[in-house]
Amino acid sequence: MPGSDTATIDFAELKRRVMGSDQSNPVGCAVALYGDKSVGLLVDRKRSGKALAAELRKEASASGSYFHGAAYIDTFPGTLCLALNRAPSALEMRVRLALRGSGFGKVEVTTTDTDTDTAT
């Protein structure tokens, strides 16, 4: 699957699954950064980000870094927001380059702070 920037991203499927989502109703997503600088992105309304990251690991024959979280469309048209468990500084630019031509002109990557969640 790795090899080109869009090897594991199906633009039509991505748009179909992300459209209609917002910050209060996000969809699960997983992002992979492979050693050859390609990007993998999976999005699903029903499965969690961790399950999608496991699927990316299983499908890829190359080593890489895997991130999971949620994705949604921001109120500004064409902005894809990814809230991931962790994110290196180069992730946002590499995802933006991989999504070139998909209709998402802007990509915002934030990290979720899962360590501070406490049960009361």
C-alpha positions in Angstrom: 0.0 0.0 0.0 2.7 2.6 0.7 4.4 4.0 -2.3 2.6 7.2 -3.2 1.0 9.8 -1.1 -2.5 8.7 -1.9 -1.9 4.9 -1.9 -4.3 4.2 0.9 -6.7 7.1 0.6 -9.9 6.8 -1.4 -11.2 10.3 -1.8 -14.8 9.4 -2.7 -15.1 7.1 0.3 -13.5 9.6 2.6 -15.9 12.4 1.6 -18.9 10.0 1.9 -18.0 9.0 5.4 -16.9 12.3 6.8 -19.7 14.5 5.3 -22.4 15.3 7.9 -20.0 15.0 10.8 -19.2 17.9 13.2 -17.3 18.4 16.4 -20.2 17.0 18.5 -20.7 14.0 16.2 -17.2 13.0 14.9 -16.3 9.8 13.0 -13.5 7.4 14.0 -10.2 7.8 12.0 -6.7 6.4 11.9 -3.6 7.9 10.2 -0.4 6.1 9.2 2.9 7.7 8.3 5.0 5.2 6.5 8.8 5.2 6.2 8.6 6.1 2.5 6.8 9.3 3.4 3.4 8.1 2.2 0.2 8.5 4.2 -2.6 6.2 5.0 -6.0 7.4 6.2 -9.0 5.3 7.2 -12.3 6.8 8.4 -15.4 4.9 9.6 -18.7 6.0 11.3 -19.1 2.8 13.3 -15.6 1.6 14.2 -13.3 3.3 16.7 -10.0 4.9 15.8 -8.1 2.1 17.6 -9.7 -0.6 15.5 -9.0 1.4 12.3 -5.3 1.8 13.3 -5.1 -2.0 13.8 -6.5 -2.5 10.4 -3.9 -0.1 8.8 -1.2 -2.0 10.7 -2.4 -5.3 9.3 -2.8 -4.1 5.7 0.6 -2.4 5.5 3.7 -4.3 4.6 6.0 -1.3 5.6 6.8 0.0 9.0 5.3 3.3 10.1 3.8 5.3 12.8 0.1 5.0 13.5 -2.3 7.5 15.1 -6.0 7.1 16.0 -8.8 9.5 17.0 -11.7 11.3 15.5 -12.3 13.3 12.3 -15.0 15.9 11.5 -15.7 18.7 9.1 -15.3 22.1 10.6 -17.8 24.9 10.0 -15.4 26.6 7.5 -16.0 24.8 4.2 -13.3 22.4 3.1 -11.6 22.0 6.5 -11.0 18.5 7.7 -10.2 18.4 11.5 -8.4 15.4 13.0 -8.3 15.0 16.7 -5.6 12.3 17.3 -4.1 10.6 20.3 -0.7 12.1 19.4 0.7 13.9 16.4 4.2 14.8 15.2 4.7 18.2 13.8 5.1 17.0 10.2 1.7 15.1 10.2 -0.5 18.0 9.3 1.6 18.9 6.2 1.9 15.3 5.0 -1.8 14.7 5.4 -2.6 18.0 3.5 -0.3 16.9 0.7 -1.9 13.5 0.5 -5.4 15.0 0.4 -4.5 17.3 -2.5 -7.2 17.1 -5.1 -9.8 15.7 -2.7 -11.7 19.0 -2.0 -10.3 19.4 1.5 -8.2 22.5 1.2 -7.3 22.8 4.9 -6.3 20.1 7.4 -6.2 20.9 11.2 -4.6 18.3 13.5 -5.0 18.5 17.2 -4.1 16.1 20.0 -6.6 14.8 22.4 -5.6 14.9 26.1 -6.6 11.4 27.2 -4.4 11.3 30.3 -6.3 14.0 32.2 -9.7 12.3 31.9 -10.6 11.1 35.4 -13.7 9.2 36.5 -15.7 10.7 39.3 
